[in-house]
Amino acid sequence: MNITNGTSWYLRMIMVLGLATAACGNNIVVTNVALSMAPAGYTDVQFDLSWSNSWRATWTELSTATVVTNWDAAWVFVKFRANGDWVHATLAQTGHTAPAGVSIDPTSDGKGALIHRSTSGSGDVSYTNGAIKLRWNYAANGVVSANLVDVSVEAIEMVYVPSGSFYVGSGGSEAGSFYTYPTTTNPYLITNEAAITVGTAAGNLYYATAANQGDASGPIPALFPKGYTAFYCMKYEVTQGQIADFLNKLTVTQAAIYPNQNGNSRYTISGSYPNFVASAPDRACNWLTWGSMKAYAAWAGLRPMTELEFEKACRGVAASVPNECAWGTTNIVLALGTSGTDGSGTETATPGTANCNADRNNGGGFNGPVRAGIFATAISTRELAGASYWGAMEMSGNLFESLVTAGNSGGRNFAGSHGTGALSSLGVATNADWPTAGGLRGGCYSTLRGSAMGVSDRTLGAYSPTAPDDHQGFRAVRTAP
């Protein structure tokens, strides 16, 4: 979001300052935050919202004869402060206002809303003149009529991954990939969210065990999100601008636990609380720990993604292609540099046919992450954009995707709870089911061409760095309302 002047407004003795703060996604912008009348105990937070290359489409996947509908969306949530610290606002279940052709889907816990097209179409979207209003139940947050309150509207671009069956494993040669026992070239079909038996009996899910690939044990419980149920996935890896904004809305104690890696491996966040800034705000953020990534997800009202959901988010409902990358083929064109000012948010990759940031030591051009969505244009194909089946970007290469693994008991105990928007006093996510370590999938900027970049590769499927890591990124998800 771009910095704008706040708007003061008086409602029944409530003074609210509407703020639009740092960018929360690639090209998404929130401006003109204001308030309007609502019933007692509520106020409507209105704002303008826009982002680029939006879509809603329906098609038939020929390889599986499946009819699917997919769209992108904005995950929008509100933070406020009445006594110095930022707090997550509780949204009402009803009373929201959307312009024609737009749906607003609030979540049952009131932590945010998903805003998206309600009819087919594609192209940039811009909802202006206060056309979008989210009803804030300020009474539920303990705000009273005499409080002076600041309000900030946050927005993150997402893609919708609809409910349905899909395959894990590609039938290729990826390390530790899932398959249907006993045939390693036979991908495993997930048809529901029931518990999955893991083992060496015909028809079971299985995978080869090796260091960092998991224990090949189970079952994978029914509560573990498997990707069959619809969910929303962040369109981009979390960016350096998003992390700077996040740090600025913590307390000084919470923000102090995050180390400053400015200048290392293209990390550009600098400054001190509460004035952190990223000089390349649209660049994917590295140097994160599993704990800090969980904290961001919890703060945003989202949750970590599982490795089964990762394969659904990449492959979609299409039949598996052996050794495929997230864009559905094995064709890789490495990025060698940029055209335009690197870090500006408008730079493009060179050559123009590049679709991946990888293989740094053997021909790749970047010693760190690149701008989120750098390979996509309004007219690029899925392969040229480096896009997943549903339109998520850089799920192969750039930075490793940090995920909840099915390869150990700690990961398998994950039940898919969402963040509450709050952290402990030390800045830690408090969800009891969230594991203390994760796994890595999808490869990164230094991954050898075509190796761990494969959708089904589990070389590090049950490995999680214990310290901040320059190769590790993250994107969060939200189970569909």
N, C-alpha and C positions, 0 to 999 in steps of 0.2 A: 504494500500500500504506500502511496506517496504521502509525504508530509503536507498537511493542510492546516489552515487555521481552525481551531475549535469553534464550536457554536454553543453559546450559552442559552439556556432556555429554562423557564420557571414553570413548574407544574406542582400545584398543591404544596408549596413550600419545599419542593425538591429542586435543587439546582444541579444540573448535569452538564458537564463539559464533554462534548463529542470529539473524539480524537481519531485521526487516521494515522497509523504508525508505520513502521518499517515493513518492507515487502514480505509477504507470507507465501509466495509462490511465483513461478515464472510467468510474468506478464499480467498477473492478476492485480487489479487496482481497486481499492475502496476509497471513496472520497465523500465529502459533504455529509458527514455524520451529523445527525440532529435528532431531536425528540419530538414526538407528537402525542396528542391526547389519547388516553386509554382509560379503562375502568380503574377505580381506586385500587391501589396495590400493584398496579402495572403501569408501564410506560412503553410506547412503541419506539424502538431504535430504528430510525430510517437512514438510508445511505444509498449512494450510487455504487454500482458494481460493474466491472467489465473485465474481460479476458479475451485472449486471442485463440483462434482456431478451435472453437467449440463445435460440438456435433451431437446429433442423435440419429441413429440409423438402425434399420432392420434388414437382415439378410439371411440367406440359407447357407450354412457351412456344408459344402458338397461332400467333404470327406467323411462326415458323420451324419449327413441328412438332418441337421439340427437347425431349426429356425431360432435366431437370436436377435435380441434388441439390446443395444449398448449406447451409452452416452457418457459425456463428461459432466462434472459438477463442481461446485464450490462448497467446501466444508466451511461454514461460517459459525464462529462462536464469539462471545462477548466477554471481555474482562472489564472489571471496574475496581476503583479504589475509593474507599471512604475514610480510611484511617491510616493511610500511608502505604499499605501493601496491596498489590493487585490480587483480585479474587475472581474466580470464574462465575459468571452470571448464569442464573437459571432461567431458561426460556419457557414460556407457556406452551401447552400442547395445542392450543388453538389461538385464533386471532391474528395470525400473520397475514401480511398482504403481499401479493405477487402480481407483477404485470402480466398481460396476456401472453400465453405461450410459455409460461414459466411455472414450475412446481416448487413448493417449499415443503420439505419433509423434515419436521422436527423429530428429534430422538425422544424416546420415552423417558429418559433420565434428565431431559432438559439441558443437556450439555452443549447443544448446537443444532444446526439444521443444514440439510443438504439442499442446495439450490441448483436447479438444472432445467434444461429444455423439457417441455411436456409434449412437443410435437417434433416431427422429423425436420432436420435442417443442418446446415453447417456454416462455418464462418465465424468471424469475431462477434462477440455479444457486448452490448452496452446498455445497462438499465439505469436510466438517469431520472432527475427530477424527483428524487425520493420515492421511486416506484416500488422499492422493496422495503418492507417494514417487518422487523422481528419483535414480537411482544415479549418484553422482559418482566418476569414475575419478581420484582424487586423486593416485595414483602417476604418472599421465600428465602431471600438472602440476608434478611435481618436489617435491610435498609429502611429507615423511617423518614418521615416527611421533613425533618430538620437537617438531614445529612447533606453535606456538600460532597458530590461524587464526580469522579472522572470516569469516562467510558471509552474503551478502545474496541473497535471491531476488527477481528482477525479473519483472514480468508486463506484457504489452501486449496489448490486445484486437485481434483480427484478423478478417477475413472471408475465406472460401474462395471462390476464383474457379476453377471447374473447367475442365478441358481441353475445347476445342471451338472450332468455327468462329464467327466474329463479323465484323461490319462496322466499318470505319473510314470516317469521313465520314458526314454526315447527309443529303446531297442538298439541303441548304439554302443559305443565303447567307453562311455564316460565312467569315471571312477566312482564306485559305490552307488551307482544309480539304482532306483527302484525297479523291480520287475515282478512278474507273476511266476512264482516258483513252479517248476524247476527250470524254466526256459529264460535265460538272461536276455534274450532279444524280444521278449514278449512284455510290453508295457502293462502296467496294472491299471484297471479301470475303477475309478471311484464313482459310485452310483448313489450314495447317500451319506449321512453324517453318523451312521452307526459305527460302533467300535470296529477296528480293523485288526484282524489276527496277523501277527508277524511270525514267520517261522518256516520250517522246511517240510511242509506238507503241501501237496499239489493244490494250486489255486491261491495260496497265501501270498501276501505281500512279503518281499524279501529284498535284501541287498547285501553285497559283500562287505564284510567287516575288515577294517584296517584302521591304522592310527588316524584319528580325527574324523572318521566316517560314521561312528556310532556302534551300538552294541547289538544291533539286529534282534532286539527283544521287543516285547509288547505285552499285551495289546496296546494299540493306540486308542485311548479311551473315546467314548462317544462325545464327551464335552470338548475334546481337542478339535479346534476348527480345521476342517479338512478341505475346504474350498468348494464343497458342494453347495452350501448355503450362500446366497448372494452377499457380496460385501463391496465396499468402496476401498480403492487402493490409491495412495498418493500418486499423482501423475509423474512426479519427479522425485529424485532423492532429495532429502531435506537439504536446504541450501544454507550457505554461510549467512545470508541475510536473515533467514528464519531463526537460526541459532542466536544471532546477535539480539534480535528482537526478544526472543525467549529469555535470554540472560538479563536483559534490561527490565523484565517484568517479574523477576524473582526478588528475594530479599538479598541484602548484601552477604549474609551468611550462606545462603543457598548458592549464589553465583560464584562464591569463592572456591568451590570445589572443582571448577572447570579450569584446566590448565591453559595457559596462553601459548599457542604454537605459531604465532604470527611470523610469516615469511618462510615457513617450512612446508615443502611439498604443495605449494600454491594455496596455502591457508592464509586468509587475509583479515581475520577478525583481530581487532586491536582495541585499545582503550581500557577503561575500567568502569565498574558499576557506578551509576546506571547509564553509562554513555558508551557502551560497546558499539562498534561500527564495523561493517565489513566493506572493504574497498572493492570487492567483487561479490556483491550480494547475491547474484544469480548463480554463482558457482556452487556445485555440490560440496557439501561440508564433510571433510575428513577429520582425523584426530579426535574421534568420538570413542567413548567406551560403551559397552553394553548398558551400563548403569545410566549414563547420560542420555543415551537414546531412549531408554525406557522412561526417563524423566520427561523428555520432550513429548513423547506420546501421551503420557499421563496428563501433562499440563494442557495439551490440546484436546483432551477428551477422546483420544483415539486409543489404539492398542498395537502391540507388535504383530507382525504377520508371521504365519507358520510357513515351514518349507513346503507343505502341500499346497497351501494357498499361493505360494510363489509360483509353482508350476502352473496352476490354473491361471494366474494373472499373466503369465508369459504365453503359454500354449493355447489358452482358451479351450474351446470345445473341438478343435481340429484333431485329426489323427496325428500321432507322433511322427516326427521326422528324425531319423537317426542323427545324433550329435548336433541337433539344431541349436542355434542361438535364439535369443528372445524374439527376433524378427521372423522366425519360422523357417530359416534356411541356414546353410553353413557358409554362406558368402560373407566375407569380412573384408572391408576396405578401411584401413587404418587412417585415423586423423593424423596429419603431419604438422599442422599449425592452424592459425586462424587468419581470416580476412577481417579487417576492422580492428578496433582497439580491444585487445584481450582484456576481459574483465568489465567491459562497458555494459554488458547485458544485451548488446546487439551484434556481437561478433559471430561470424559463421565459421564452420570448419573448412579446412582445405586438406585435400582436394574436395571439390564440390560433391563428389560421389562417396565421401567418407561416411561410414555409419557406426564407427566404434572407436573408443579411446582405450587402447590396449597395447601390449607388447612393447613397453617403453624401451627395453634394452635391445630390441631386435628390429627396430624400424619405426615404432610409434613415436609420436612427437611431443608428448607431455609427461612431465615428471610430477603428476598430480591430477586432480579432477578438472573437468571442463564445465562450462556453463550447462545448467540443466536444460535439456531440450535442444541442444545446439545443432543436432542433425536434422531436425524437423523443419519443414516449410509447409505452406498452405497447399502445395501441390505434390509433395514427395510421396512416394509409395511407402508401404510399411517397411520394406527392406532398406530403402534409402534413408528413412527417418530413424532406423534402428529402434522401431517401436514394437511393443508387445502386441498380441492379438487384440487387446482391448484399448490400446493407445497409450500405455505407460511407457516412459522413455528411460533409456540407459539401464535396462534390467540385465543386460550383458555388457561387461566392461565398465569403465569409469571408476566406480567404487564397488567393493563387495557389498552385497545386500545382507544385512544382519537380521537373522530370522530366528524364530523359535524352532528348535530341532525336534524331530521325532526320534532321534538317535540316542537319547538317554532318558532316564526316568524323570529328571528335573524338567526337561522340555515336555515330556508326555503328560505331566501334571497340569500343564497350562489349560485353562478352561475358557479362555476367550473373553475375560472381563475387560471392560473399557475403563480408561482413566477417568478420574473424577474432576480433573481440572486443578487439583491441589496436590502438593508434595509435602513430604515431611519437613521439619524445620531445617534439616540438613540438605534439602534438595533432592530427596530420593522418592521414587515411585513407591506407593504403599500397597499396591494390589498383591494379595497373598498368593495368588496362583501364577504370577509372572515369574519365570525362572531367573536364577541368578547368573546364568550364562546362556549364550545362544549358539548359533552356527552361521557359517558364511556360504553364500551361493552367488553365482553369476559372474565371478571374476572381477578384475579391476584394471587400472591403467598399466600395471606392470605384468599382468597375466600373459603368458605365452599365447600367441595367436591360436584360437580355437580349442584350447585345453579346458581349463576350469570355467571358461565363459559359457559352456553349454548349459542349457536350461536344466538338464537332469544331472549335471555333474555334482557329486557330493564329496570331492576331495577334502573339503573343510566343512562338511555338513554338520559336524558336531563339535567344531572348534570355535572358541571365542577368545580373542586376545584379552589379557587381563589388564593391559595398560592402554592409554590412548594410542591409536594406530592410524597412520597416514593413508592406509589402503581401505579403510573401513567406512562405509556409509550406511544409510538407513532410510527407510520410508515406512510410514505407519498405515494402518487400515482401520476401517470401522465396519462392523457387521451392519448390513442394510436394515433400516428401520422396518 
